[in-house]
Amino acid sequence: VKVLRRACRTARRDGAQLTVLCVVRLPADDEDAWGDPELDSTAMFALAQAQMVCREEGVVGVFKRNYARSLATAA
């Protein structure tokens, strides 16, 4: 949360919008994980928390969810 607040303050100072990316890490060997509602609910909870922080800091945020097996392939 501290890093997000710092990013919000920087975005507000610069008059910029902030993109918040939530990456859902999928197990390397489990193809069924793509449809796991537990993973989706965890990601949505994290994005909802990020949205609250951005709102508290007065920043317009763009929130994105992505699925990947590693951070290197998330973007």
N, C-alpha and C positions, 0 to 999 in steps of 0.2 A: 504494500500500500504506500510506503514511503516513496518508492521510485515513481509510482503513478502520480502521486501528489506533486513531486518535483517536476515531472513531465508536464503536468497540467499548468503549473505556475510558469514554466518556460513558454508553453504554448500561449497562455494568456498574455504574458509580457510581450511576445512577438506578434500577437494578433493572429495566431495560426490555429488551425483546427488540429485535433489530435486523433490519430488512428490507433485503436487498441485492438491488438490481435490476440486471440485466445486459440492456442493450438491444442487440439485434442490428440494426445499421443496414443497411437494404436499399437497393440502388440504385434511384433514382427511376424508371428506365425499364426495369427487368428483372423481369418477372413470375416468371421461373423461379428467381429468387433465394430465393423462399420455401422451396423444397425443397433448397437447396444444403447438402450435408452438411458442407462446409468451414466455412460460417458457424456451423452448430450446434456443431461440434467446438471452434471458437475460443471461443464463448460458454460452453460447458461447462467448458473449461479455466479460463477466468476465474472462473467460479463455484466450481470446485474449489479454486482458490487462495484465494478469499475465505473459503470454508469452513474451510480450514486456519488462516487468520489469526484468524477468530472463535474457533476451538477453542483456539488458542494464548493468546488473550486471555481465555478463560473466559466467552464470551458465546454465548447461544443466538441463532442467526441463522435467518432465513427467507429462502430464496433463490428468486428469481423471474427467469424469462427472458421477454423480450418482443421482439416484432418491430415495427419501425417504419421509416418512411422519414425521419423527423426526430425529434429529442428532444422537440419540442413535441407530437407525437402519440403518444409512447411511453407516457405514463401513462394 
